[in-house]
Each structure stands twice: as C-alpha cells, then as structure tokens.
Amino acid sequence: MIKKLDWYIFKRFMMTFFVSLILIIGIVIIFDISEKIDDFVKNEAPLHAIIFDYYLNFIPYFINMFSPLFVFITVILFTSRLAANSEIIAILSGGISYHRMMVPYIAAATIIAALSLGLNLFVIPKANEQRLEFEEMYVKKRSSNKTENVHYQIAPGEFVYVSSFSKWNKTAYKFTLEKIENNRLVSKLSAESAAWDSTMGGWHLRKYTIRDFSEGISDQVRTGDKLDTVIALTVDDFYFNDKTVEKLDARDLDRLIDTQRMRGDANVMYAEIEKNTRWALPFSAFILTIMGVALSSKKKRGGIGWNLGLGIALAFSYILFLRFSQMFVYTGLLPPFIALWIPNLLFAIIAAVLYRIAPK
C-alpha cells in the first residue's frame, strides 16, 4: 500500500515537473525569439547557429536559472490537485502520517537537486561558452577593445603592470614586470609593448630594458629592441569579465579562484559568487518542495488558482533574493559563502514554520 502510494506521488510529481518545464520553456523561447529577431536579421545570424549554438544551449541555462520556479509550480499544481480531490484526506485517514507522505516528495526533490547540481557543475559552463559567444557575435554589442591599468601578481614575488591592453591586436602597452625578494626589488623588466604569440604561448617584447638591483653592487642595465619571454600571464587574463566565470567548469573555476586570490585580483568575487550560486541553488528544491506541500495540502476555497499565484510569488521572491544577495558581495558587506546562502537559510526557516503549522 505504502510503496504504491510512494510510486504514485513520485511519478505524478516528476511528470508534472517535466510537463511544466516543457511548456514554460516553449513559451519563453517564443518570447525570446520575438525579442531578438531584429538582431538575428540585422546581424545575419545563420539558422543552424540560432538553433544549435544559441537555443540548444539556452535551454539548460534557463532551466538552471528558474529551477526554483519550476519546482514550486510543480508542487503547488500537483498537491493542490490532490487536496481538491480529497486524496490527501484519504491518505491521512488511512493511517499514513503527514511526515511519511513527504517521503516521495523528498525523493523527487533529491533527483531534481542532483540534476540541477550536475547541470551547474558540468553541462551549463560548456553550454554558456557557445551561448555567450553567439550573443557577442549576433545579439549584443562587442565590449570595449581596450583594457586599462592592469595590475597582477602572477606568482609569489612577481608583479605585472600594464598601462593598456588592446584586444584588437593582443598587445599590452607600457609593460612592466617586477620581481621582489624579502621585500626588496631585485629586478625590473620594462618594455614599450608586449605582443601575445599563441604559438609559443608567450610575449614578444619591443624596446625593453632590464634592470637588476644587486646589494652592494651597482645596478646592471640591459636594453634591446626585441625579446621573447614566457610568464604566468596569458592573453585570456585580459579578457576576464563577470561573464567569463559562467563558462568555467567546477575544476577550472576553483583554479581561477586560487589564481586570483594569489594575485590579489578584485575580480575574484565574480568567481566566488558563481561557485557558491552553483551549490546553493540546487538546495532550493528541498526547501521549496516542503514549503509548497505545506501551503497547498489543505483544500481551500480559492482552489488551485490561489495556491498557484502564491507559489509563483514566493518562487520569484526567492530568485530575486538570491540575485539581490550578490549585492552584499559587491559592496563588501558579506563574503560570498555567507551572502549566497542567506536566501536558503531564510526560506528554510519559512518552510519549517509552514510545515509545522500545516494541517496534519
């Protein structure tokens, strides 16, 4: 009896989830096409690129972003229907406790959370790479081709300073590399320009000066017109922005965080926000499932419509709060591992209260 009930709830939950998912994605794609059709035509985007490079990669990105909404809508729709048909009353009257009835819900939420985490860590970063490349080429205007005033610690005791970097010809201007040992400057390499060579994975310096500072000995100075050098700095470091982290899988994201922390790069907050968001978002499946069941398990006069409206409002408030919590990181009020988990903590408390007062 209980196993049949578990399978019934689990199967209906998952079916409702995927049907809702397909319907909403279809509607969103239609709206997105209507919004971007002018850009597609104006920039002559190929049909196969629109389908396979953009929308095929847009779907997992959208599913991930609005997975809390999909879960909440599913729970509200399915549970409200059970309540409207008096099936929940029959289940509880049959001697099955409210807590036991939650088991198949939690099982379904576990699968959804695992799928969401898998998408976050492995599938979406690769999909984002193609999607964002398509958007830059056919939808959004290209970002500035120039980066100015770049300061990096590329290794312990090694610092790079660049006045400006041109993305058009991949050249850094007024390039300086300083080496410091025991809080003392031991060498300084300066060049008018440093051009990136992808073949050698290094830089071609022009009109350079190397100055070695030795204790007790006069400075040694060398100059020249051309010099090839390989350092722990690549052209990709100059292309970094808040969208870059969306393209990195879990391992590359961790490497980037370690590198940027070592360099003292303020942009590390983008990577830390991305990492914590990827882990925090899947847990919403459990929180919103419990909250949704607690809200819709009682038969109400307003019916499914009232429950659905309330559910959508709460789901959107969770998503907005998750985005808003990033502002705590940008302003320096809270570290990412605290700020990005606050929505889960707050909504978990709300879910616990609602579950406690739910009719049993």
C-alpha positions as CSV (number, residue, x, y, z in Angstrom):
1,M,0.0,0.0,0.0
2,I,2.7,2.5,1.1
3,K,5.0,1.5,-1.8
4,K,2.2,2.0,-4.3
5,L,1.4,5.4,-2.7
6,D,5.1,6.4,-2.9
7,W,5.3,5.5,-6.5
8,Y,2.0,7.3,-7.3
9,I,3.1,10.5,-5.7
10,F,6.7,10.3,-7.1
11,K,5.5,9.5,-10.6
12,R,2.9,12.3,-10.7
13,F,5.4,14.8,-9.2
14,M,8.0,14.1,-11.8
15,M,5.5,14.0,-14.7
16,T,4.1,17.3,-13.6
17,F,7.6,18.8,-13.3
18,F,8.7,17.8,-16.8
19,V,5.4,18.8,-18.5
20,S,5.6,22.2,-16.7
21,L,9.2,22.5,-17.8
22,I,8.5,21.8,-21.4
23,L,5.5,24.2,-21.6
24,I,7.3,27.1,-19.9
25,I,10.5,26.7,-21.9
26,G,8.4,26.7,-25.1
27,I,6.7,29.9,-24.1
28,V,10.0,31.5,-23.1
29,I,11.7,30.6,-26.3
30,I,8.8,32.2,-28.3
31,F,9.1,35.4,-26.3
32,D,12.9,35.4,-26.7
33,I,12.7,34.9,-30.4
34,S,10.3,37.8,-30.7
35,E,12.7,40.0,-28.7
36,K,15.8,39.1,-30.6
37,I,14.5,38.5,-34.1
38,D,15.6,42.0,-35.2
39,D,19.2,41.3,-34.0
40,F,19.2,37.9,-35.8
41,V,18.1,39.5,-39.1
42,K,20.3,42.6,-38.8
43,N,23.5,40.7,-38.0
44,E,22.6,37.8,-40.4
45,A,22.7,35.0,-37.9
46,P,22.7,31.6,-39.6
47,L,19.6,29.5,-38.8
48,H,21.7,26.5,-37.6
49,A,23.7,28.8,-35.3
50,I,20.4,30.2,-33.8
51,I,19.1,26.7,-33.1
52,F,22.2,24.7,-32.1
53,D,24.6,27.4,-30.8
54,Y,22.1,29.6,-29.0
55,Y,18.8,28.0,-28.2
56,L,20.1,24.4,-27.6
57,N,22.5,26.0,-25.0
58,F,19.9,28.5,-23.8
59,I,17.6,25.7,-22.5
60,P,19.9,24.3,-19.7
61,Y,20.9,27.9,-18.8
62,F,17.2,28.9,-18.4
63,I,16.3,25.6,-16.6
64,N,19.0,26.3,-14.1
65,M,18.1,29.9,-13.5
66,F,14.4,29.3,-12.9
67,S,14.6,25.8,-11.4
68,P,13.1,27.1,-8.1
69,L,10.1,28.4,-10.0
70,F,9.6,25.1,-11.8
71,V,9.8,23.1,-8.6
72,F,7.4,25.3,-6.8
73,I,4.9,25.4,-9.6
74,T,5.1,21.6,-9.8
75,V,4.5,21.0,-6.1
76,I,1.7,23.6,-5.9
77,L,-0.1,22.2,-9.0
78,F,0.2,18.5,-8.1
79,T,-0.5,18.9,-4.3
80,S,-3.4,21.3,-4.9
81,R,-5.0,18.7,-7.2
82,L,-4.6,16.0,-4.6
83,A,-6.2,18.3,-2.0
84,A,-9.0,19.3,-4.3
85,N,-9.8,15.6,-5.0
86,S,-9.7,14.9,-1.2
87,E,-6.9,12.4,-1.8
88,I,-4.7,13.9,0.9
89,I,-7.5,13.5,3.4
90,A,-7.9,9.9,2.3
91,I,-4.1,9.3,2.7
92,L,-4.0,10.7,6.2
93,S,-7.2,8.9,7.2
94,G,-5.7,5.7,6.1
95,G,-3.2,5.8,8.9
96,I,-0.3,7.3,6.9
97,S,1.3,10.2,8.7
98,Y,2.0,13.6,7.1
99,H,5.7,13.1,7.6
100,R,5.6,9.7,5.8
101,M,3.6,11.3,3.0
102,M,6.5,13.6,2.4
103,V,9.0,10.8,1.6
104,P,8.2,10.6,-2.2
105,Y,8.2,14.4,-2.4
106,I,11.7,14.5,-0.9
107,A,12.8,11.6,-3.2
108,A,11.7,13.6,-6.2
109,A,13.3,16.8,-4.9
110,T,16.6,14.8,-4.4
111,I,16.6,13.8,-8.1
112,I,15.8,17.3,-9.2
113,A,18.5,18.8,-7.0
114,A,21.1,16.2,-8.3
115,L,20.2,17.0,-11.9
116,S,20.4,20.7,-11.1
117,L,23.8,20.3,-9.5
118,G,25.1,18.2,-12.4
119,L,23.9,20.8,-14.9
120,N,25.5,23.6,-12.8
121,L,28.9,21.9,-12.5
122,F,29.4,20.2,-15.8
123,V,26.8,20.9,-18.5
124,I,25.9,24.6,-18.3
125,P,29.5,26.0,-18.3
126,K,30.2,24.4,-21.7
127,A,26.8,25.5,-23.0
128,N,27.4,29.0,-21.7
129,E,30.6,29.2,-23.7
130,Q,28.8,28.7,-27.0
131,R,25.7,30.8,-26.0
132,L,27.7,33.8,-24.9
133,E,29.9,33.6,-28.0
134,F,26.8,33.7,-30.1
135,E,25.3,36.6,-28.2
136,E,28.5,38.6,-28.5
137,M,28.6,38.0,-32.3
138,Y,24.9,38.3,-33.2
139,V,23.0,39.9,-30.4
140,K,25.0,42.2,-28.1
141,K,27.4,44.9,-29.0
142,R,31.0,43.9,-28.5
143,S,32.6,45.1,-25.4
144,S,35.4,47.7,-25.4
145,N,38.5,46.6,-27.2
146,K,40.8,48.2,-24.6
147,T,41.6,47.3,-21.0
148,E,43.5,49.9,-18.9
149,N,45.6,49.9,-15.8
150,V,46.1,46.2,-15.2
151,H,48.0,45.1,-12.1
152,Y,48.5,41.4,-11.4
153,Q,50.6,39.3,-9.1
154,I,51.4,36.5,-11.5
155,A,53.5,34.5,-9.0
156,P,54.8,34.9,-5.5
157,G,57.0,37.9,-5.6
158,E,56.3,38.7,-9.3
159,F,54.1,41.6,-10.3
160,V,53.0,42.7,-13.8
161,Y,51.8,46.3,-14.6
162,V,50.3,47.2,-17.9
163,S,49.1,50.7,-18.9
164,S,46.7,49.4,-21.5
165,F,45.9,46.3,-23.4
166,S,44.4,46.2,-27.0
167,K,42.2,43.2,-27.6
168,W,42.3,44.0,-31.3
169,N,46.0,43.2,-31.8
170,K,46.5,41.4,-28.4
171,T,49.2,43.8,-27.4
172,A,50.0,45.2,-23.9
173,Y,51.5,48.7,-23.8
174,K,53.9,50.1,-21.2
175,F,54.6,46.6,-19.9
176,T,56.5,46.2,-16.6
177,L,57.5,43.0,-14.7
178,E,58.9,43.4,-11.2
179,K,60.5,40.7,-9.0
180,I,60.6,41.2,-5.3
181,E,62.5,39.1,-2.8
182,N,62.5,39.7,1.0
183,N,60.5,42.9,0.5
184,R,63.2,44.2,-1.8
185,L,63.0,44.9,-5.6
186,V,65.6,42.7,-7.3
187,S,64.8,43.2,-10.9
188,K,62.6,45.2,-13.2
189,L,61.7,44.5,-16.8
190,S,60.1,47.3,-18.8
191,A,59.0,47.4,-22.4
192,E,57.1,49.8,-24.7
193,S,54.9,46.9,-25.8
194,A,54.3,43.2,-25.4
195,A,52.5,41.3,-28.1
196,W,51.0,37.9,-27.4
197,D,52.1,34.9,-29.5
198,S,49.8,32.0,-29.3
199,T,52.2,29.6,-31.0
200,M,54.9,30.0,-28.3
201,G,52.4,30.8,-25.5
202,G,54.4,33.8,-24.6
203,W,55.1,37.5,-25.3
204,H,57.2,39.4,-27.8
205,L,58.7,42.5,-26.1
206,R,59.7,45.6,-28.0
207,K,62.2,48.2,-26.9
208,Y,62.8,46.6,-23.5
209,T,65.0,47.5,-20.5
210,I,66.1,45.0,-17.8
211,R,67.4,46.4,-14.6
212,D,68.9,44.1,-12.0
213,F,69.3,45.5,-8.5
214,S,72.1,43.7,-6.5
215,E,73.0,44.6,-2.9
216,G,76.4,46.2,-2.7
217,I,76.9,46.2,-6.5
218,S,75.9,48.8,-9.0
219,D,72.7,48.2,-10.9
220,Q,73.1,46.2,-14.1
221,V,71.1,47.5,-17.1
222,R,70.4,45.7,-20.3
223,T,68.4,47.1,-23.2
224,G,67.3,45.8,-26.6
225,D,64.8,46.0,-29.4
226,K,63.2,42.6,-29.2
227,L,62.9,39.9,-26.5
228,D,60.7,36.8,-26.2
229,T,59.5,35.8,-22.7
230,V,57.2,33.3,-21.2
231,I,55.5,34.2,-17.9
232,A,52.4,33.2,-15.9
233,L,50.2,35.6,-17.8
234,T,48.2,34.9,-20.9
235,V,46.0,36.9,-23.2
236,D,43.0,35.3,-21.5
237,D,43.7,37.2,-18.3
238,F,42.9,40.5,-20.2
239,Y,39.5,39.2,-21.4
240,F,38.2,38.5,-18.0
241,N,34.7,39.9,-17.0
242,D,31.7,38.8,-14.9
243,K,30.6,36.5,-17.8
244,T,33.9,34.6,-18.0
245,V,33.2,32.6,-14.9
246,E,29.9,31.3,-16.4
247,K,32.0,29.4,-19.0
248,L,34.2,27.5,-16.5
249,D,33.5,24.0,-15.1
250,A,34.0,23.3,-11.4
251,R,37.7,22.4,-11.6
252,D,38.6,25.4,-13.8
253,L,36.6,27.7,-11.5
254,D,38.5,26.5,-8.4
255,R,41.8,27.1,-10.2
256,L,40.7,30.6,-11.2
257,I,39.7,31.4,-7.6
258,D,43.1,30.2,-6.3
259,T,45.0,32.2,-9.0
260,Q,43.0,35.4,-8.5
261,R,43.4,35.2,-4.7
262,M,47.1,34.8,-5.1
263,R,47.2,37.8,-7.5
264,G,45.0,39.9,-5.2
265,D,42.6,40.4,-8.1
266,A,39.3,42.1,-7.0
267,N,37.6,40.2,-9.8
268,V,37.8,37.0,-7.7
269,M,34.4,38.0,-6.3
270,Y,32.7,37.1,-9.6
271,A,34.2,33.6,-9.5
272,E,33.3,33.1,-5.8
273,I,29.7,34.3,-6.4
274,E,29.4,31.8,-9.4
275,K,30.8,28.9,-7.3
276,N,28.5,29.5,-4.3
277,T,25.5,30.1,-6.5
278,R,26.0,26.8,-8.3
279,W,26.0,24.9,-5.0
280,A,23.3,26.9,-3.2
281,L,20.6,26.9,-6.0
282,P,20.0,23.1,-6.1
283,F,19.2,23.0,-2.4
284,S,16.2,25.2,-3.1
285,A,14.5,22.1,-4.5
286,F,14.2,20.6,-0.9
287,I,13.2,23.9,0.7
288,L,10.6,24.9,-1.9
289,T,9.1,21.4,-2.1
290,I,8.5,21.4,1.7
291,M,7.1,24.9,1.5
292,G,4.9,24.1,-1.4
293,V,3.4,21.0,0.2
294,A,2.7,22.9,3.4
295,L,0.9,25.7,1.5
296,S,-1.2,23.6,-0.8
297,S,-2.0,20.3,1.1
298,K,-5.2,21.8,2.5
299,K,-8.3,22.2,0.4
300,K,-9.1,25.9,0.0
301,R,-12.0,27.9,-1.3
302,G,-9.7,29.7,-3.8
303,G,-8.6,26.4,-5.2
304,I,-5.5,25.8,-7.3
305,G,-5.5,29.4,-8.7
306,W,-4.9,30.9,-5.3
307,N,-2.2,28.4,-4.4
308,L,-0.5,28.8,-7.8
309,G,-0.5,32.6,-7.6
310,L,1.0,32.4,-4.1
311,G,3.6,29.8,-5.2
312,I,4.8,31.9,-8.2
313,A,5.1,35.0,-6.0
314,L,7.2,33.1,-3.4
315,A,9.4,31.4,-6.0
316,F,10.1,34.7,-7.8
317,S,10.9,36.3,-4.4
318,Y,13.4,33.5,-3.8
319,I,15.1,34.0,-7.2
320,L,15.2,37.8,-6.7
321,F,16.5,37.5,-3.2
322,L,19.3,35.2,-4.5
323,R,20.2,37.8,-7.1
324,F,20.0,40.6,-4.6
325,S,22.2,38.8,-2.1
326,Q,25.1,39.2,-4.6
327,M,25.0,42.9,-3.8
328,F,26.2,42.1,-0.3
329,V,29.4,40.7,-2.0
330,Y,29.8,43.6,-4.5
331,T,29.6,46.1,-1.7
332,G,31.9,44.1,0.6
333,L,29.3,43.7,3.4
334,L,29.5,39.9,3.4
335,P,31.8,37.2,2.0
336,P,30.2,35.1,-0.9
337,F,29.9,31.9,1.1
338,I,27.6,33.7,3.6
339,A,25.7,36.1,1.3
340,L,24.7,33.5,-1.3
341,W,23.4,31.1,1.3
342,I,21.2,33.6,3.2
343,P,18.2,33.1,0.9
344,N,18.3,29.3,1.5
345,L,18.6,29.9,5.3
346,L,15.7,32.4,5.3
347,F,13.4,30.3,3.2
348,A,14.3,27.1,5.1
349,I,13.1,28.9,8.3
350,I,9.9,29.9,6.5
351,A,9.4,26.3,5.2
352,A,9.9,24.9,8.7
353,V,7.3,27.2,10.2
354,L,4.8,26.5,7.4
355,Y,5.4,22.8,7.7
356,R,4.9,22.9,11.5
357,I,1.5,24.7,11.2
358,A,0.3,22.7,8.1
359,P,-2.8,20.6,8.7
360,K,-1.9,17.1,9.6
